[in-house]
């Protein structure tokens, strides 16, 4: 008996959000999406019961804008377990170890059940060390719940139960948006988190918002210093003035929107309906920016592992990592830590204590990981989401379309697609990785990180396209039937 037969009773019984039986009106989709968004913000503001306030350190740190959620809240783990489970499934699927055919309805159910089970396992594996190892989420010594008195172990178990519940909730919130709303829950949560940090970075007085800082500079509350001498220029460009961060943020917005519009359009014509023509767009960012989540999730998990080792292994060798205030300052984990801001690499400003050659090695590794990782995960993403040449050729063939001047044959269409899709996928993935690193190195408004900003802009652009498509199909029901959305 194979693993599928053994696991089928468990995987097919995993709780799932029911799919809509017919067409969901556009206004109802928007209502579901808005409702889940409100619920997301509500859950991020529910503090964990039993947590000692002011003492918890965010293990995800600079990755928080990508992994969503909120430190010390019910959504402590964010979308991290969902992303990690996706990576594991992509690797297993890419190596063809699962033996699942996603075109087979039975295997589709098994795949979805396996994905949910993996997410739940990842929630447990992420929450356990957060609560029970190293004091990352310090529990209160005791807690009174009505007539029940809990000791420290009991409080830790309560914290774990809350984090577990939040991790499962965000899984099903994502499923509700995917089936009943517009776009995906993961994308929605990333947009929400990044937008919140961007707005805060622009207007928040207490954390040094852009507009408040300039008001303080103009009124003399912030001393700029001599611009000719260099100190004042550094303050305006990289310090409180945040001019470089603002320019970088605007540039990333512009580049991503432009890159989304750059495409190769392959002409199509209907095999039976004369005059019915269309185009299949192969965008420069064909795999979207979402594979960047996978790259950053791998880096986040590596840094997470380093912090766990540092807190639990008193004699950890220096070559593996030396930590100061929870961050690596030398060793293996330092070199693998991503660049988060200009202060992490501009050694001539005196902001960093490491030697220049150590910083250059770290920058080189970060660029290599992001560019190569972006290309590799983009290929995985395309193949596992049925966007590859073979799957695309089947979709075109099944829709009754063909490429003018070529025989109506799946193999022929696939060969044409192979001229464009693999190359564009690699180039687009590498370009997105390079953009993310450059944005991090120059800094962004609200410290949302380059990857977070790229994701937010790209997902918002795609959400806009999907809303426009939904509105078009709402106005012309016949188009729904043509594209099989009825």
C-alpha positions in Angstrom: 0.0 0.0 0.0 1.4 3.4 -1.1 1.6 6.5 1.1 -1.5 8.0 -0.7 -3.7 5.1 0.4 -2.3 5.2 3.9 -2.7 9.0 4.3 -6.0 9.4 2.4 -8.3 8.9 5.4 -6.5 11.7 7.3 -5.9 14.1 4.4 -9.4 13.9 3.0 -10.9 14.7 6.4 -8.9 17.9 6.9 -11.3 20.8 7.5 -11.8 22.9 4.4 -13.7 26.0 3.4 -16.6 25.0 1.0 -16.2 26.2 -2.5 -19.0 28.3 -4.0 -21.3 26.2 -6.1 -22.0 28.9 -8.7 -20.9 32.4 -9.6 -20.1 34.7 -6.7 -21.2 38.3 -7.4 -18.4 40.8 -7.5 -19.9 42.9 -4.6 -20.0 39.7 -2.4 -16.4 38.9 -3.2 -15.4 42.4 -2.2 -17.4 42.1 1.0 -15.7 38.8 1.9 -12.3 40.3 1.2 -13.0 43.4 3.2 -14.4 41.3 6.1 -11.2 39.1 6.2 -9.0 42.2 6.1 -10.9 43.8 9.1 -10.6 40.4 11.0 -6.9 40.3 10.2 -6.3 43.8 11.7 -8.5 42.9 14.7 -6.5 39.7 15.4 -3.1 41.5 15.1 -4.3 43.8 17.9 -5.3 41.0 20.3 -2.3 40.6 22.7 -1.2 37.2 23.9 -2.6 36.4 27.3 0.2 35.6 29.8 3.0 37.3 27.9 5.3 39.6 29.9 4.9 43.0 28.1 8.0 44.9 26.9 10.4 41.9 27.1 9.6 39.9 24.0 12.0 40.1 21.0 10.7 39.6 17.5 12.3 36.5 16.1 11.2 37.4 12.6 12.5 41.0 13.0 13.1 42.6 9.6 11.2 39.8 7.9 7.9 40.9 9.6 6.7 43.0 6.7 6.9 39.9 4.4 5.7 37.3 6.9 2.8 39.6 8.1 1.3 39.1 11.5 2.2 41.1 14.6 4.8 40.5 17.3 3.1 39.6 20.6 -0.3 39.2 19.1 -2.6 36.2 18.3 -1.1 36.3 14.7 2.5 35.9 16.1 3.6 33.5 13.4 1.9 35.3 10.5 2.1 33.6 7.1 5.5 32.0 7.9 4.2 28.4 8.3 2.1 28.7 5.1 5.1 29.9 3.2 7.4 27.2 4.7 4.9 24.5 3.9 4.7 25.7 0.3 8.5 25.5 0.0 8.6 21.9 1.3 5.8 21.0 -1.1 7.5 22.7 -4.0 10.7 20.9 -3.3 9.0 17.5 -3.0 6.8 18.2 -6.1 9.8 19.4 -8.1 11.7 16.2 -7.3 8.5 14.2 -8.2 8.6 12.5 -4.8 4.9 12.9 -4.1 3.6 11.1 -7.1 0.5 13.4 -7.2 -1.2 14.4 -10.5 -2.8 17.8 -9.9 -5.2 17.1 -12.9 -6.7 14.2 -11.0 -9.5 15.4 -8.7 -8.6 12.7 -6.1 -5.0 13.8 -6.1 -6.0 17.5 -5.8 -7.9 16.7 -2.6 -4.9 14.8 -1.3 -2.5 17.7 -2.2 -4.7 20.3 -0.5 -5.1 18.1 2.6 -1.3 17.5 2.7 -0.7 21.3 2.4 -3.0 22.0 5.4 -1.4 19.2 7.4 2.1 20.6 6.7 1.0 24.1 7.6 -0.3 22.9 11.0 3.0 21.0 11.6 5.0 24.2 10.7 2.8 26.2 13.1 3.8 23.8 15.9 7.5 23.7 14.9 7.6 27.6 14.8 5.6 28.2 18.0 7.4 25.6 20.2 10.8 27.3 20.3 9.2 30.8 20.5 7.5 29.8 23.7 9.7 27.2 25.4 13.2 28.1 24.2 15.4 31.1 25.0 12.8 33.5 26.5 11.8 34.8 23.1 8.2 35.1 24.4 8.7 35.4 28.2 5.7 34.1 30.1 4.4 35.6 33.3 5.5 33.5 36.4 1.8 32.8 37.2 -1.7 33.7 36.0 -5.1 33.7 37.5 -7.9 32.7 35.1 -11.1 32.9 37.1 -10.7 30.2 39.8 -7.9 28.5 37.9 -4.3 29.3 38.9 -1.6 28.6 36.3 2.2 28.3 37.0 4.8 29.3 34.5 4.6 26.0 32.5 0.8 26.4 32.4 1.2 30.0 31.1 3.6 28.8 28.5 1.2 26.1 27.3 -1.5 28.8 27.2 0.7 31.0 25.0 1.4 28.1 22.7 -2.3 27.3 22.4 -3.0 31.0 21.4 -0.2 31.1 18.8 -1.4 27.7 17.4 -5.0 28.9 17.2 -3.8 32.1 15.4 -1.7 30.1 12.9 -4.6 27.9 12.0 -7.0 30.9 11.8 -4.7 32.7 9.3 -4.6 29.5 7.2 -8.4 29.4 6.8 -8.6 33.1 6.4 -6.4 32.7 3.4 -8.6 29.9 2.1 -11.7 32.1 2.5 -10.2 34.9 0.4 -9.0 32.5 -2.3 -12.4 30.8 -2.7 -14.9 33.6 -1.9 -12.9 36.8 -2.3 -10.6 38.6 -4.7 -7.0 37.6 -4.9 -5.3 35.6 -2.2 -5.3 35.9 1.6 -1.5 35.8 1.7 -1.2 38.7 -0.8 -3.9 40.7 1.1 -2.1 40.3 4.5 1.2 41.4 3.0 -0.4 44.5 1.4 -2.0 45.3 4.8 1.2 44.9 6.8 3.4 46.9 4.3 0.8 49.7 3.8 0.5 50.1 7.6 4.3 50.5 7.9 4.5 52.8 4.9 1.8 55.1 6.3 3.5 55.0 9.7 6.9 55.8 8.1 5.4 58.9 6.5 3.3 60.5 9.2 4.1 58.9 12.6 5.7 61.6 14.9 7.0 59.2 17.7 9.0 56.9 15.3 10.4 59.7 13.1 8.0 59.9 10.2 9.2 61.5 7.0 6.8 64.5 7.1 7.3 65.1 10.9 11.1 64.9 10.5 11.1 67.6 7.8 8.8 69.8 9.9 11.4 69.4 12.7 14.3 70.2 10.4 12.6 73.3 9.0 11.6 74.5 12.5 15.1 73.8 13.8 14.2 71.0 16.2 16.5 68.7 14.4 20.0 70.1 13.9 21.3 69.3 10.3 24.8 70.5 10.6 27.1 71.6 7.9 26.1 70.4 4.4 29.5 71.3 3.0 31.3 69.4 5.7 29.4 66.2 4.9 27.5 65.6 8.2 24.5 67.7 7.2 24.3 66.1 3.8 24.4 62.6 5.4 21.6 63.7 7.8 19.4 64.9 4.9 20.1 61.9 2.6 20.4 58.9 4.9 19.5 60.2 8.3 16.4 62.0 9.5 15.8 63.6 6.1 15.3 60.2 4.5 15.6 61.6 1.0 17.3 58.5 -0.4 14.6 56.3 1.2 11.9 58.4 -0.4 13.5 58.3 -3.8 14.1 54.5 -3.5 10.5 53.9 -2.5 9.1 56.0 -5.4 11.6 54.3 -7.9 10.5 50.8 -6.8 6.9 51.7 -7.3 7.7 53.0 -10.8 10.0 50.1 -11.8 7.6 47.4 -10.7 4.6 49.0 -12.4 6.6 49.4 -15.6 8.0 45.8 -15.4 4.5 44.5 -15.0 3.5 46.1 -18.2 6.5 44.8 -20.2 5.4 41.7 -22.0 5.7 39.5 -25.1 2.2 38.9 -26.6 1.7 35.7 -28.5 -1.2 36.0 -31.0 -4.0 33.5 -30.7 -7.0 32.8 -32.9 -10.0 30.5 -32.3 -9.9 27.3 -34.3 -13.7 27.2 -34.9 -15.0 30.8 -34.5 -13.8 32.9 -37.4 -12.5 36.3 -36.4 -12.2 35.5 -32.7 -8.7 36.5 -31.8 -6.7 37.1 -28.6 -3.2 37.3 -27.2 -1.3 35.3 -24.6 0.9 37.8 -22.6 4.2 36.6 -21.3 5.2 39.3 -18.8 8.8 40.2 -17.8 7.9 39.3 -14.2 6.1 36.2 -15.4 6.3 34.3 -12.1 5.2 37.5 -10.2 7.1 38.7 -7.1 5.6 36.0 -4.9 8.7 33.6 -5.2 10.6 36.3 -3.3 8.5 35.4 -0.2 10.0 31.9 -0.5 13.6 33.2 -0.7 13.1 35.5 2.3 11.3 32.7 4.2 14.4 30.5 3.8 16.6 33.3 5.1 14.2 34.0 8.0 14.3 30.3 9.0 18.1 30.2 8.9 18.3 33.3 11.1 15.6 31.8 13.4 17.7 28.7 13.7 20.8 30.8 14.6 19.0 32.7 17.3 17.7 29.4 18.8 21.2 27.9 18.8 22.7 31.0 20.3 20.1 31.0 23.2 20.3 27.3 23.9 24.0 26.5 23.2 26.2 28.3 25.7 29.4 27.1 24.0 28.4 27.9 20.4 31.7 28.4 18.5 32.5 31.9 17.3 32.8 30.8 13.6 29.2 29.8 13.7 28.0 33.2 15.1 28.7 35.9 17.7 25.6 37.8 18.8 25.0 41.3 20.2 21.6 42.4 21.3 20.0 39.5 19.5 21.7 40.1 16.1 24.7 38.3 14.6 27.8 40.5 14.4 30.3 37.9 13.0 30.5 34.3 12.0 28.4 32.1 9.7 25.0 33.5 10.6 26.3 37.1 10.2 27.4 36.4 6.6 24.0 34.8 5.8 22.0 37.7 7.3 20.4 39.8 4.7 21.2 43.5 4.3 18.3 45.5 5.9 19.3 49.1 5.6 22.2 51.5 4.6 23.4 51.3 8.2 24.2 47.6 7.7 26.9 48.1 5.0 28.1 51.8 4.8 31.2 51.3 6.9 32.7 54.7 6.1 29.8 56.4 8.0 30.8 54.7 11.2 27.4 53.0 11.6 28.9 49.5 11.6 31.8 48.0 13.6 32.7 45.2 11.2 35.7 45.3 8.9 35.0 46.4 5.3 35.9 43.0 3.9 33.4 41.3 6.2 30.7 43.7 5.0 31.6 43.1 1.3 31.4 39.3 1.8 27.9 39.7 3.4 26.7 42.0 0.6 28.0 39.6 -2.1 26.3 36.6 -0.4 23.0 38.5 0.0 23.0 39.5 -3.7 23.9 36.0 -4.9 21.2 34.4 -2.7 18.5 36.8 -3.8 19.4 36.8 -7.6 20.0 33.0 -7.8 17.2 32.2 -5.3 14.8 34.5 -7.2 15.5 32.7 -10.5 15.3 29.2 -9.0 12.1 29.8 -7.0 10.5 31.5 -10.0 11.1 28.3 -12.0 9.6 26.2 -9.2 6.7 28.6 -8.9 5.9 28.5 -12.6 6.1 24.7 -12.8 3.9 24.1 -9.6 1.2 26.7 -10.5 0.6 25.3 -14.0 2.2 28.3 -15.7 4.9 26.3 -17.5 5.1 25.7 -21.3 3.3 22.3 -21.1 0.5 23.4 -18.8 0.0 26.7 -20.8 -0.2 24.8 -24.1 -2.9 22.5 -22.6 -4.9 25.5 -21.4 -4.7 27.1 -24.8 -5.6 23.9 -26.6 -8.6 23.2 -24.2 -9.9 26.8 -24.8 -10.2 26.1 -28.5 -7.5 28.6 -29.4 -4.4 28.1 -31.6 -1.4 30.1 -32.7 -1.9 31.4 -36.2 0.5 29.7 -38.7 1.0 26.6 -36.5 -0.9 23.3 -36.4 -3.5 22.9 -33.7 -1.4 20.5 -31.6 -0.4 20.7 -27.9 3.2 19.7 -28.7 3.5 22.5 -31.3 2.1 25.1 -28.9 4.4 23.9 -26.2 7.5 24.3 -28.4 6.4 27.9 -29.1 5.9 28.6 -25.4 9.3 27.1 -24.6 10.9 29.9 -26.7 9.7 32.5 -24.2 8.5 31.2 -20.8 11.7 29.6 -19.3 13.9 32.5 -20.3 11.5 35.2 -19.1 11.0 33.3 -15.9 14.7 33.2 -15.0 15.3 36.9 -16.1 12.3 38.2 -14.2 13.1 36.2 -11.0 16.7 37.4 -11.0 15.6 41.0 -11.7 13.2 41.0 -8.8 15.9 39.6 -6.5 18.3 42.3 -7.6 15.7 45.1 -7.1 14.9 43.8 -3.6 18.6 43.8 -2.5 19.2 47.3 -4.0 16.1 48.7 -2.2 17.3 47.2 1.1 20.7 48.7 0.7 19.4 52.2 0.0 16.6 52.0 2.5 12.8 52.6 2.2 10.2 54.7 3.9 8.9 53.0 7.1 11.7 50.4 6.8 9.4 48.0 5.0 12.4 46.4 3.3 12.8 46.1 -0.5 11.2 42.7 -0.7 8.1 43.9 1.2 7.8 47.0 -1.0 8.2 44.9 -4.2 5.6 42.4 -3.0 3.1 45.1 -2.0 3.3 47.0 -5.3 3.2 43.8 -7.4 0.3 42.3 -5.5 -1.6 45.5 -5.5 -1.1 45.8 -9.3 -2.3 42.2 -9.8 -5.3 42.8 -7.5 -6.2 45.9 -9.6 -6.1 43.7 -12.7 -8.2 41.0 -11.1 -10.8 43.5 -9.9 -11.0 45.0 -13.4 -11.4 41.5 -14.9 -14.1 40.7 -12.4 -16.0 43.9 -13.2 -15.7 43.1 -16.9 -17.1 39.6 -16.4 -19.9 41.0 -14.2 -20.9 43.3 -17.0 -20.7 40.6 -19.7 -21.8 37.2 -18.3 -21.1 35.5 -21.7 -17.4 36.1 -21.0 -17.7 34.2 -17.8 -19.0 31.2 -19.7 -16.2 31.5 -22.3 -13.4 31.4 -19.7 -15.1 28.7 -17.6 -15.8 30.9 -14.6 -19.5 30.2 -14.5 
